[in-house]
Every structure is written in C-alpha cells, then in structure tokens.
Amino acid sequence: MKYVKDPLIIFLLFGATIFAAQQLWDAKSTESHYQIDITPGLQKQIYDQWEVQMGRAPTPAEASNLFEQWIKEEIYYREAKTLRLDDNDTIVRRRLAQKLTFLNEDLANAQPATSAELEVFFADNVTAYAEPERFSFEHRYFSKDRREDAQRDAEIARSYETITGDPFVLQRSYARRSVSELADMFGRDFAASLAGLDPDSPDPWQGPIPSAYGWHLIHLTERTAPRHPPLGEVSEAVLRDFLQQRRLKANEAFYQQVRSRYNIQLIEPASGTSPSI
C-alpha cells in the first residue's frame, strides 16, 4: 500500500484517469459528429421551404433529392467547422451578423401593430405621405437642333390657330404628373417653368419654356393642388414604414445593449496607450 502514497504514482494515476476520460469524450464527440438525424420537424421544415418557393408539395423523387441536398450541405458544414474554415472569414462573419440582425427584426415585429401605434406614427410623419401638386397638359415641341432659333419660332407659333411643332421622342400630352416626375423627364428648368404657369390664363398656349430637348408651348389643362391624404388612404404604406422603423429601432436598441457588455480598446501601435472606444 506504500505505492499508493507515492506522489509519482498518484500523479500517474490521475493523469491516466484524465487521459481515459478525454479519450471517452473524444469518442462520443466523434460519434456525435458523424451522426445525422433527419427528424420529422426537420422534414417538415424542408417540405415547407419547398412549398413556399414552388407553390406545391414535392414529389417523392423531389423530396428524396431535397433530403440529399440537405445532407450534403450539413456534411460540408460540419467538416468546414472541424477544419475551422469559418475562422477569420469575412463572408461568414458578415452572414452571421446579418442572420442575428434578421432574427432580432423578426422578434421586433412578432406583435402586430395596433391602430393607436399607426395613428401616432402617421401623425409624426404626415408630411411623408403628402401628395404633391400635379399637372395635366399638352405641349408642342420646337427642336433647338432642327431650328436656328427654336425659342423665337415657338413664340411666333403661339398666335397660330393650329400649332404643330416638331416630332417629339416622348408623349405630346401628360396627365397628373408631379414636378419631380417632370424634372426627371424634361429637366429641372422645364418643371420649374411649368409650375410657374398661370392655370387661369385666357391664352390656350403658354410659354415657350425650355427643357433638355428644346422649347415647348404648353396648354395647361389641369392643375391639382397638393393634399394630405387621411390615414385610411395610405394605411398600407404607413404600416410598411412603421414596421421598418420598429425593426431599425429594435436593432439599434439590441446593439447598444449588447455593446455595453464589451470593453473595447483601440490599440495604438505608435504608442503604449490603449484608448477605449
């Protein structure tokens, strides 16, 4: 029994015990690593994903192929983790951060928006849903490329009973277009000049006004004043924007909460200081 009291023997026995436990743990880990169970829940998830994408249930052959694809992906995933291919990988890092963001957003909108929340959000952002002033008009185009003085020709043509002008690549009449839409089509000068025309002018044709193409005579047929629609008319847009804002706020709150747990230091290589961020 004197050998049992020998410190060297005790150390060797202790080491052997640890080694045996480690081997047993490694064996169990290896066995678990190579065990893949396709549970009923997982099968349903695979089926549901297929139905969402294809609009129908998979055939037996398609289901078999889906399972085989999932198994291949799972095996590659486990082997990649074993090889630690995810270490210092920018793409993996960003995808994981993105996935956490999506999960947090889903939790943020787990509860449907209430009518009271939408009313408050709409009141705070009512100008975002305002309908701009809109113009309906006909125009006659005078090309600066085809004429020596397109502006002068347009001014003279105003007195004609019938005004033809030059062929135009776009339409000759427009209905309920906003200033921003007109600026995109004709240029800012045209939109600003059109907005300055008199809707009650006794002359059927006004202008000429310039555009990115040349000069135009305008017959303004309708001018609709800007308005603020009620919530009922823009409820879908308000709900969409409200949920987006709630997702953004939830993500920011989550990030600030998690960030507060970390001690972050910026190591300056040029000095020994480590300022906190």
Order of alpha helices (4+ residues) and beta strands (2+ residues): alpha-alpha-alpha-alpha-alpha-beta-alpha-beta-alpha-alpha-beta-beta-alpha
